[in-house]
Amino acid sequence: MDLTRHVNTFGRYLQNKYGERIHKLSVNAAFTCPNRDGAKGIGGCTFCNNRSFSPGSTNSELSVAKQLAAAREKVTKVRKARKFLAYFQSYSNTYGDLQELKKLYDAALAEPDVIGLCVGTRPDCVPEPVLALLASYQEQGYEIWLELGLQSSFDESLERINRGHTFADYEDAIIRARKFNLNICTHLIMGLPGEKPEDTLISYQKVLELGVRAIKVHPLHIVKGTQMAKQWSQGEIEELAMDDYVQILTEIIVTAPEDLLFHRLTGSGVHQYLLAPAWVKNKWDILGAVYKNLEEQNPTNR
């Protein structure tokens, strides 16, 4: 199964650009979010238990250098990797004092084998000075990616999951980030409460219209320790079916512009936290079903 025959993956893009495989090393810089610390709300998103989807995160009490060393050791045990991207993943990694952010980013880029940064954050946490800082690294030749967690373009859905921002906030963030020529990857979740699977196609089209460089798509995980887990246990949330996910994801891929990169095609998390749906544990079954659909629709593509 070679999905790169049909999908313009981020991994393939990096390998073509640098002549070798580039791997991400997760960094937990102990950030928070404005809908956790009271700036916009408390409790965070109803689906969020960070431990469940950041299995690679290291101890946030360790320095950036030590976290990268620990993550590097894990990766190099199974892959012959020589170059890496530091992935600031947990919570909102642009939500802080500018000088503190610079100190953290600089520490990661000081590692001789780190060629760039992937910075995960929210659309309402990217002020101009932070965008300028990230752009300055890009101008120095580093590989820089700003990852914006949109999840849905529907404000009703964003409110329902206590996201704390609107689609207008996302539009504003994209417009401002593009002024700095930053690479942007947008995250979308399929299967949010109150949405039909095909609603993700609408969110996807709206994202494309704003001209982003890449997307991440993954199915909703209902995990322990969240408000959504309580709603699910009370029968208030309908589980997404694997067939629906595969069908909609296939449509997203076949309608994608040639230059759109896919950073992720499905989610993977720590199984000990997962409550539903059970099928999300089987990553290769999902990708295999997508590959089968793509082969049937266009066996000679790419």
N, C-alpha and C positions, 0 to 999 in steps of 0.2 A: 504494500500500500504506500504510494508516494503522492501525498496530497499536494506537494509542490507542483505537480503537473497541472493542477487546476487552481491552486490558491497561491496568491502572492504573499508568502509568509514573511514575517519580520526576520526570522532566522535566516532565510535565504537571502534577503536583502543585505543583512550584515555580512554574511559569508561572501557574497559577490563584491561588496564594497571593500572588505578588509582582507580577502583572500584566505580566511580561516574562520572557524566557528567562534562566535562570541557568546559568552554566557552571562546571565544576570546573577549578581550577588546581592541578596536582600540586606538592607540596613534598617534597623528599628531605632529611630532617633527620638523616641518618646514624645512625639507630637500628640496633639489632641485635635478636636474639631469644634467649630463654633456652635454646633448643635449638641455638644456634650458639655462644654465648659460654661454654659449659660449665656453666651453672647447672643445666640439665637434660640437656644433651647437646651434641654437636658435629655439624657438617655440615648442620644444618637439615633441613627437610622434603625427602624424596627427589625431589619434583617441582619444587623451587624454584630457579630462577635469576632473581633479581629483575629483572635487565636485560631479560628476555624478556617480562615482563608489565607493566612500568612504562615504556612507551616515552616517556611525557610527562615523566618525571622529569628534573629539571635537576641541575646540578652541586651536590653536597651541601656543597662547600666555600664556595659562595656564601651570603650571608645570606638569610634568609627573604624579605625585601623584594626582593632582586635576583632570586631564583628566581621570585617571583610576577610581577615585571616581565617576565622573559623568557617565562614561560608566557602571560602576558596578551598579549604582542605576537604570539605564534603564533596564539592563538585569535581575536584581533580582525582578523587578516588574512583569515579565512574566514567569520567570523560577527560580526554587529553586537551584541556583548555589552557590557553596561554594569555588570553585577553578577556577583559570583563567590563560590564557596565554595572555601576553601583546603583541598585534599585532602592530608592527611598519609598517604601511601600505602605507602611502602616499609618493609617489615619491621614491627616492633611499635611503634607510635607512642605508646604509653602506658608503655613500658618504660624508665623513667629516673627521675632525681631530680625530685621534684615541682616545685621551683622552676625547674629547667631546662625542664621541660615548660611551665610557665606562661609563661616568657620566650618560648618558641617560639610558643605559641598566641597570646600577646598581640601578638607582632610581626606575625603574619598578620592579626589582627583590627584592627590599627592602620591597615591599608590602607583608605582611604575607600570603595572599591568592593567590599570583601570583607564579605559579610553573614553569614558563618558558617563552620563547620568540619565536615569529614568526617574522622574519625580512625580509621584502620584499625589493628587490633591483634588479639591473641589472647585467648581467654577466661581464661587464667591470668595475665594482665598488667593487670588492672583493679582495683587496690586501692581501698578506700573514698575516700581523699583525692583520687585522680584522678577518680573518679566525681563527687565533690563539686565539683571544679574545673570539669569540663565542665558540670555542672548550673548552676553560677554564671553561666556565659556565657549559657546558655539563659534564665535568669531575667532577664538584661539585654536579652533580645529577639533574640539571635543565633540563627541556624538551626544547630543542633548535631546531628550524627549520629555515633553510635558504631557502627563497623563491625567485627563480630566474625567472624573466620575460623574457622568450625566445620569445614567441608568434608564431614564425615560424622558421623552419630550413632552409628556402630558403632565401639566401642573397638578391635576387631581391626583395622579399617581404619586408624584413627588410629595404632596402634602400627606397622602395616606401613609407613606412609609417614613414620615417625619424627616424628610431629606433636608429641609431648611433652606432650600434655594429654589428658584424657578427656572424655566427654560430661557426666559429673558436674561437671567444671570449668566447662563451658559453662552448665549449668543454674544453678550457683551464681552465675556472672557475670550471667546474665539476671535472676535474682531480686533481686540487689543493685542492678543498674542500674535496674530498674523502680521501686525505692524512691525514686530520684531523678527519676523521670518522664522519663528520657532516651529519645530516639528511637534504636531499635536496628535495624540492618540485619545480617542473617546471611548469610554466604557459604557456598554449597554447590558441590561439584565432582561432576559426574557422570562415571562411568567410571573410578573409582579401582581399582587392582589388587585383585582378589578380590571386587569388587562387581558385581552385575548392574545394568543401567540402572534397573530398577524399585526397587532398593534406595534410590535417591535419593528416591522417593516416601515411603518410611518415614522417612527423615531429615527430609524436608519436613514431614510430619505431626507429628513430634515437636517441630519448631521452632514450628509453628503453635500447638500446645498450650501453649507457654510464652508466647504472646502478643506476639511481636515485631511491629514495625511494617512491616518491609520485608525483602526477600531479594534476593540476587544469585545467579544460577545460571550456571555455565559448564561446558563440556566440559573434560575433562582434556587438557592440552597436554603432550606429551612433548618436552622441549627440551634442547638441548645444554648440557653443563656440569653435569649433574645425575646423581645416583645412579640415578634412574629411567631415564635415557637408556642407562646401561649395562645395566640389566635388560631394557630393550626390545630392545637390540641382540643380546642373548642369547636372545631369544624368550620371555622370562618374563612379558611383559605383553601382554594382548589389547587391541587398539585398539577404542575405542568407535565404533560405526557411526552415521552421520549420521541415518539413519531412526529409530534407537532414541532418539537425543537429541531429535529433533523430536517423536516420539510422547510421550515422558515429559514433556517441557517443555509440550506442549499440555495434557496432563492436569493438570499443576501449575497452569497458568493457569486452566483452566475450573473447577477446584475451589477456587480461591483465594477467601478472603473478600473482600467488596466493597471493604473499606478497606485491603487489603494492597497495598503499593507494590512495584513491581519496579524495582530499581536497575540490573539487568543481566539480559539474556536469553541472552546468549552471550558468550564470551570473545574478546578480540582482543589479539594480542601482536605482538612484532617477528618477522616471518616468517623473518629470517635465522637465528634460533635454533630454529625449529620443526623437529622430526623427524617427528612424527606426532600425530594423523591429519591428512592433507593437507586434508581438507574444512573444517577449522576456519578456514582462510584466507578462505573465502567467506562472510563474515558475512551479506551480503544474501541469499544463497541459503538460508541457514539460517532467517533471519527470514521470508523469503518463503514457505518451506515451512510454518512455524508459522502464518503469517497465512492461508494456504490452508486449513489444518486448522480454524482457528478460524472462518473464513467458512462452511465446510461444516457445522460443528456448530451455529453460531448466527449467521447472517448479519445479524440485526437487533440484535445485542448492542451496548449502549452507543451 
